[in-house]
Amino acid sequence: MIDPLPPRAQPRHQWWRRLRDHLATLLITAGGIGVVAAVLAIGLFLALEVAPLFLEADSGVGWRELWQPRWQPGTLPGESPLFGLQPLAWGTLKAAFWALLFAVPLALGAAIHSALYMPPRLRSRLKPTLELMEAMPGVVVGFVAGLVLAPWVERHLAGALALVAVLPGGLLLAGLAWTRLPAPWRRRLPQGWAGLWLIPWLALLAGLALWLSPWLESLLFGGDLRGWLEAHFGLGYASRNALIVGLAMGFAVIPGIYALAEDALSGVPASLGEGAQALGATRWQSLWKVVLPAAAPGVFSAVMIGAGRAVGETMIVLMASGNTALMTLSPLEGMRSLAATIAIELPEAVPGGIHYRLLFLAALALFVFTFLVNTLAELVRARLRRRYRRLGGLS
């Protein structure tokens, strides 16, 4: 009978490795608990600051007063205070809507092209550049939007609207024309490099739109597009409006949506799309029926995170919206958001007063809305991930 070998002494480096693993696990767990505790503490603090509004009988603020369509805190002598949060909530959603309407198609289109069609060399250079744009401060974007973009659009409203109408149509026309080209021409203009060879085409369309817009404005609208819109549709025009906010905030939101959606799309195994095309599907059918459903959890999370950024944005709305508490559907008029109202009025509010606590109520509303949006995004993402897990290769 062979005697068993005595247990070998564990090397010191293995003991040190296990200790580091335990410490790392402990730190990560403590960090997660700390984040949850901080979020709960912020929510509790806001709730305690808001509670006296509804618990004190002499506050004079109830749900009926909060649902008024006017916000007039009464900071000037002779003003009767009106504390309706309805126009502020409307302005917040309006700004986020126009920003996402501009950002989501561009960000998802860029993510699809980058992840599925762009050459790896070009993608390795372009993707980090776009991701770095996410670090651009909102105050810089708001400054440019308020002092450069808004005056230009006010002077060239017809040209700006012509650009909005012509450029998307130009992209579709270029794509249709590319599919009709002979094979040798398509090889000279590869689809993966479309982001580069489309630039001269779009620049030409933009130049034509700006050149022809004064003539078209004179021919169709009597030389005064703003007056025509007001006379026929009752649409007033403010130099700083929802359209300016949507363009500026959409520019700030695009990099975040693009980065997350591109990672989700590039993580889909190439074998899924190739298998669909081998069974007879076109590239569009493969993208729409196979690749996008497989990447749907990540794409949905990207859009929801972009929505949360748009709802909570302060400086861009503050500098480019005009800060008028209006409830209108028109993108050519201003608005005021909850975050901008807090930034403007909190330094002037008397601590402990009604106005002060109402601003904390606005902050609590933003906190709850963001929390619910993120929770909904996580639930939907988990459901989509379970639904498409059968496609294989998804973690």
QUIHU-V739916 format. One record per residue. N is the residue number from 1. RES is the residue in one letter. PHI is phi in whole degrees, -180 to 180 (NA if undefined). OMEGA is omega in radians with two decimals (* if undefined). NEAR is the number of other ideal C-beta (glycine too) atoms within 12 Angstrom. Layout:
N/RES/PHI/OMEGA/NEAR ; N/RES/PHI/OMEGA/NEAR
This chain:
1/M/NA/-3.10/3 ; 2/I/-91/3.11/4 ; 3/D/-67/3.10/5 ; 4/P/-65/3.13/7 ; 5/L/-70/3.08/6 ; 6/P/-64/3.14/6 ; 7/P/-60/-3.13/6 ; 8/R/-79/3.09/8 ; 9/A/-70/-3.13/8 ; 10/Q/-69/3.11/11 ; 11/P/-61/-3.10/10 ; 12/R/-64/-3.09/10 ; 13/H/-69/3.08/10 ; 14/Q/-68/3.10/13 ; 15/W/-63/3.13/13 ; 16/W/-68/3.12/13 ; 17/R/-66/3.11/14 ; 18/R/-63/3.11/15 ; 19/L/-64/3.11/14 ; 20/R/-65/3.10/14 ; 21/D/-63/3.12/14 ; 22/H/-65/3.13/14 ; 23/L/-65/3.12/14 ; 24/A/-63/3.10/14 ; 25/T/-62/3.14/14 ; 26/L/-64/-3.14/14 ; 27/L/-66/3.13/14 ; 28/I/-64/3.11/14 ; 29/T/-64/3.12/14 ; 30/A/-64/3.10/14 ; 31/G/-63/3.10/14 ; 32/G/-63/3.10/14 ; 33/I/-64/3.12/14 ; 34/G/-64/3.11/14 ; 35/V/-63/3.13/14 ; 36/V/-62/3.14/15 ; 37/A/-65/3.13/14 ; 38/A/-65/3.12/14 ; 39/V/-63/3.12/20 ; 40/L/-64/3.14/16 ; 41/A/-67/3.11/15 ; 42/I/-64/3.11/22 ; 43/G/-62/3.13/24 ; 44/L/-66/3.11/16 ; 45/F/-61/3.12/17 ; 46/L/-63/-3.14/26 ; 47/A/-65/3.13/23 ; 48/L/-67/3.10/17 ; 49/E/-70/-3.10/28 ; 50/V/-86/-3.01/30 ; 51/A/-54/3.14/17 ; 52/P/-59/3.10/21 ; 53/L/-59/-3.06/33 ; 54/F/-104/-3.11/21 ; 55/L/-94/-3.14/15 ; 56/E/-87/-3.06/16 ; 57/A/-70/-3.07/10 ; 58/D/-90/3.14/9 ; 59/S/-71/3.13/24 ; 60/G/71/-3.13/20 ; 61/V/-119/3.07/30 ; 62/G/-133/-3.12/17 ; 63/W/-63/3.14/14 ; 64/R/-66/3.12/13 ; 65/E/-68/-3.13/25 ; 66/L/-72/-3.09/30 ; 67/W/-96/3.09/19 ; 68/Q/-69/-3.14/24 ; 69/P/-85/-3.13/21 ; 70/R/-136/3.05/25 ; 71/W/-120/3.13/39 ; 72/Q/-143/-2.99/25 ; 73/P/-67/3.08/32 ; 74/G/76/-3.14/22 ; 75/T/-80/-3.14/19 ; 76/L/-103/3.14/10 ; 77/P/-61/3.11/6 ; 78/G/87/3.12/8 ; 79/E/-84/3.02/14 ; 80/S/-91/-3.04/15 ; 81/P/-69/3.03/23 ; 82/L/-128/-3.00/27 ; 83/F/-119/3.10/39 ; 84/G/-78/3.13/30 ; 85/L/-84/-3.09/39 ; 86/Q/-59/3.13/28 ; 87/P/-66/3.12/34 ; 88/L/-71/3.08/45 ; 89/A/-65/3.10/32 ; 90/W/-62/3.12/30 ; 91/G/-63/3.11/42 ; 92/T/-62/-3.13/41 ; 93/L/-69/3.13/28 ; 94/K/-65/3.11/38 ; 95/A/-63/3.14/51 ; 96/A/-65/-3.13/42 ; 97/F/-63/-3.11/27 ; 98/W/-68/3.09/38 ; 99/A/-66/-3.13/47 ; 100/L/-70/3.09/35 ; 101/L/-61/3.10/28 ; 102/F/-84/-2.96/32 ; 103/A/-85/-2.99/38 ; 104/V/-63/3.13/32 ; 105/P/-61/-3.14/23 ; 106/L/-67/-3.10/29 ; 107/A/-67/-3.13/40 ; 108/L/-70/3.07/34 ; 109/G/-62/3.10/30 ; 110/A/-66/3.13/35 ; 111/A/-66/3.12/44 ; 112/I/-64/-3.13/33 ; 113/H/-65/-3.10/33 ; 114/S/-68/-3.04/35 ; 115/A/-78/-2.96/35 ; 116/L/-111/-3.00/37 ; 117/Y/-123/-3.02/28 ; 118/M/-76/3.07/29 ; 119/P/-61/-3.09/19 ; 120/P/-57/-3.12/15 ; 121/R/-65/3.12/11 ; 122/L/-68/3.14/21 ; 123/R/-64/-3.12/26 ; 124/S/-65/3.12/14 ; 125/R/-97/-3.06/17 ; 126/L/-79/-3.06/28 ; 127/K/-61/3.10/29 ; 128/P/-62/3.13/18 ; 129/T/-64/3.12/20 ; 130/L/-67/3.13/30 ; 131/E/-68/3.11/27 ; 132/L/-65/3.12/15 ; 133/M/-63/3.13/24 ; 134/E/-65/-3.13/27 ; 135/A/-81/-3.13/16 ; 136/M/-66/-3.11/24 ; 137/P/-63/3.11/17 ; 138/G/-63/-3.14/33 ; 139/V/-67/3.11/22 ; 140/V/-69/3.11/21 ; 141/V/-63/3.12/37 ; 142/G/-65/3.12/35 ; 143/F/-62/3.14/20 ; 144/V/-66/-3.13/25 ; 145/A/-66/-3.08/40 ; 146/G/-75/-3.04/33 ; 147/L/-104/-3.13/20 ; 148/V/-118/-3.05/21 ; 149/L/-68/-3.09/31 ; 150/A/-61/3.09/34 ; 151/P/-63/3.13/18 ; 152/W/-65/3.12/20 ; 153/V/-65/3.12/36 ; 154/E/-63/-3.14/25 ; 155/R/-79/-3.06/19 ; 156/H/-128/-3.10/23 ; 157/L/-61/3.14/36 ; 158/A/-61/3.11/35 ; 159/G/-66/3.13/27 ; 160/A/-65/3.11/32 ; 161/L/-67/3.08/28 ; 162/A/-65/3.09/30 ; 163/L/-63/3.14/29 ; 164/V/-61/-3.12/26 ; 165/A/-82/-2.98/19 ; 166/V/-83/-3.02/30 ; 167/L/-64/3.07/29 ; 168/P/-62/3.08/21 ; 169/G/-64/3.09/18 ; 170/G/-64/3.08/27 ; 171/L/-64/3.13/24 ; 172/L/-64/3.12/20 ; 173/L/-64/3.11/19 ; 174/A/-65/3.10/27 ; 175/G/-64/3.11/23 ; 176/L/-65/3.14/12 ; 177/A/-65/-3.14/19 ; 178/W/-64/3.14/24 ; 179/T/-68/-3.13/19 ; 180/R/-91/-3.11/12 ; 181/L/-72/3.01/18 ; 182/P/-63/-3.08/12 ; 183/A/-57/3.11/12 ; 184/P/-62/3.10/8 ; 185/W/-69/3.13/14 ; 186/R/-66/3.08/19 ; 187/R/-69/3.10/13 ; 188/R/-76/3.10/13 ; 189/L/-118/-3.06/24 ; 190/P/-63/-3.10/19 ; 191/Q/-64/-3.12/24 ; 192/G/-66/3.14/22 ; 193/W/-103/-3.10/23 ; 194/A/-62/3.14/30 ; 195/G/-62/3.13/30 ; 196/L/-95/-3.09/19 ; 197/W/-77/3.04/22 ; 198/L/-80/-3.08/27 ; 199/I/-60/3.10/17 ; 200/P/-61/3.13/15 ; 201/W/-64/3.14/26 ; 202/L/-68/3.08/25 ; 203/A/-64/3.10/17 ; 204/L/-64/3.13/18 ; 205/L/-63/3.13/27 ; 206/A/-63/3.11/25 ; 207/G/-63/3.11/19 ; 208/L/-64/-3.14/20 ; 209/A/-63/3.13/29 ; 210/L/-70/-3.14/26 ; 211/W/-72/-3.08/18 ; 212/L/-87/-3.03/21 ; 213/S/-62/3.09/30 ; 214/P/-62/3.12/21 ; 215/W/-66/3.11/17 ; 216/L/-66/3.10/22 ; 217/E/-63/3.11/26 ; 218/S/-68/-3.08/15 ; 219/L/-75/-3.01/14 ; 220/L/-98/-3.01/19 ; 221/F/-123/3.11/23 ; 222/G/67/3.12/16 ; 223/G/80/-3.10/17 ; 224/D/-141/-3.12/18 ; 225/L/-66/-3.14/32 ; 226/R/-63/3.10/30 ; 227/G/-63/3.12/19 ; 228/W/-65/3.12/22 ; 229/L/-63/3.13/24 ; 230/E/-70/-3.11/19 ; 231/A/-73/-3.04/14 ; 232/H/-97/-3.08/14 ; 233/F/-123/-3.12/17 ; 234/G/68/-3.11/15 ; 235/L/-95/3.02/24 ; 236/G/-77/-3.13/21 ; 237/Y/-132/3.02/33 ; 238/A/-113/-3.07/30 ; 239/S/-62/3.06/26 ; 240/R/-113/-2.94/38 ; 241/N/-142/-3.09/41 ; 242/A/-66/3.11/46 ; 243/L/-64/3.11/40 ; 244/I/-65/3.12/44 ; 245/V/-62/-3.14/54 ; 246/G/-62/3.12/38 ; 247/L/-66/-3.09/38 ; 248/A/-70/-3.12/43 ; 249/M/-69/3.06/47 ; 250/G/-62/3.08/40 ; 251/F/-61/-3.14/36 ; 252/A/-75/-3.07/42 ; 253/V/-88/-3.06/46 ; 254/I/-54/-3.07/39 ; 255/P/-59/-3.14/33 ; 256/G/-66/3.12/38 ; 257/I/-64/-3.13/44 ; 258/Y/-61/-3.05/43 ; 259/A/-62/-3.11/35 ; 260/L/-70/3.14/35 ; 261/A/-67/3.14/46 ; 262/E/-65/3.08/36 ; 263/D/-63/3.13/23 ; 264/A/-66/-3.12/37 ; 265/L/-71/3.13/41 ; 266/S/-70/3.09/30 ; 267/G/-81/3.10/25 ; 268/V/-75/-3.13/37 ; 269/P/-58/3.14/20 ; 270/A/-64/-3.12/19 ; 271/S/-64/3.14/17 ; 272/L/-66/3.12/30 ; 273/G/-66/3.13/34 ; 274/E/-65/3.10/17 ; 275/G/-65/3.10/21 ; 276/A/-64/3.11/27 ; 277/Q/-69/3.09/20 ; 278/A/-67/3.10/12 ; 279/L/-86/3.04/14 ; 280/G/111/-3.13/11 ; 281/A/-77/3.02/19 ; 282/T/-76/3.12/15 ; 283/R/-64/3.11/20 ; 284/W/-66/3.11/19 ; 285/Q/-64/3.10/17 ; 286/S/-64/3.13/27 ; 287/L/-66/-3.01/28 ; 288/W/-75/-3.02/19 ; 289/K/-97/-3.04/23 ; 290/V/-121/-3.00/33 ; 291/V/-71/-3.12/40 ; 292/L/-62/3.05/31 ; 293/P/-60/3.12/29 ; 294/A/-66/-3.13/38 ; 295/A/-94/-3.04/39 ; 296/A/-56/3.12/32 ; 297/P/-58/3.14/35 ; 298/G/-69/3.13/36 ; 299/V/-65/3.12/40 ; 300/F/-64/3.09/33 ; 301/S/-62/3.12/31 ; 302/A/-62/-3.14/37 ; 303/V/-66/-3.12/38 ; 304/M/-69/3.07/34 ; 305/I/-65/3.05/34 ; 306/G/-63/3.09/42 ; 307/A/-64/3.10/36 ; 308/G/-64/3.07/32 ; 309/R/-63/-3.11/37 ; 310/A/-68/-3.13/43 ; 311/V/-67/-3.08/37 ; 312/G/-90/-3.12/36 ; 313/E/-64/-3.07/45 ; 314/T/-113/-2.93/36 ; 315/M/-69/-3.13/29 ; 316/I/-65/3.12/44 ; 317/V/-66/-3.12/50 ; 318/L/-63/-3.01/35 ; 319/M/-96/-3.01/34 ; 320/A/-124/-3.03/48 ; 321/S/-103/-3.04/47 ; 322/G/87/3.05/33 ; 323/N/56/3.03/33 ; 324/T/-105/-3.07/31 ; 325/A/-78/-3.12/36 ; 326/L/-112/3.07/28 ; 327/M/-118/3.14/26 ; 328/T/-133/3.09/26 ; 329/L/-86/-3.03/18 ; 330/S/-67/3.06/24 ; 331/P/-76/-3.10/33 ; 332/L/-96/3.10/34 ; 333/E/-118/-3.07/34 ; 334/G/-81/3.08/37 ; 335/M/-160/3.08/44 ; 336/R/-138/-3.11/45 ; 337/S/-98/3.11/49 ; 338/L/-63/-3.09/45 ; 339/A/-65/3.13/39 ; 340/A/-67/3.11/41 ; 341/T/-63/3.10/40 ; 342/I/-62/-3.11/34 ; 343/A/-65/-3.09/30 ; 344/I/-78/-2.89/29 ; 345/E/-100/-3.10/31 ; 346/L/-62/3.12/25 ; 347/P/-63/-3.10/13 ; 348/E/-96/-3.10/18 ; 349/A/-77/3.12/28 ; 350/V/-78/-3.14/17 ; 351/P/-56/-3.14/14 ; 352/G/88/3.14/16 ; 353/G/-80/-3.12/26 ; 354/I/-65/3.14/29 ; 355/H/-59/-3.14/32 ; 356/Y/-61/-3.11/27 ; 357/R/-73/3.07/33 ; 358/L/-66/3.07/41 ; 359/L/-67/3.04/37 ; 360/F/-68/3.05/34 ; 361/L/-63/3.07/37 ; 362/A/-62/3.10/45 ; 363/A/-65/3.11/33 ; 364/L/-65/3.10/30 ; 365/A/-63/3.08/32 ; 366/L/-62/-3.14/35 ; 367/F/-62/-3.12/31 ; 368/V/-66/-3.13/23 ; 369/F/-63/3.13/26 ; 370/T/-63/3.12/30 ; 371/F/-63/-3.14/23 ; 372/L/-67/3.12/19 ; 373/V/-63/3.14/28 ; 374/N/-66/3.10/23 ; 375/T/-65/3.09/17 ; 376/L/-61/3.12/20 ; 377/A/-61/-3.14/27 ; 378/E/-67/3.12/20 ; 379/L/-65/3.13/18 ; 380/V/-66/3.13/22 ; 381/R/-61/3.13/28 ; 382/A/-64/3.13/18 ; 383/R/-67/3.11/16 ; 384/L/-65/3.13/26 ; 385/R/-64/3.09/26 ; 386/R/-66/-3.09/15 ; 387/R/-68/-3.05/17 ; 388/Y/-102/3.12/29 ; 389/R/-66/-3.12/17 ; 390/R/-66/3.12/12 ; 391/L/-70/3.09/28 ; 392/G/88/3.08/14 ; 393/G/78/-3.14/19 ; 394/L/-103/-3.13/24 ; 395/S/-93/*/14
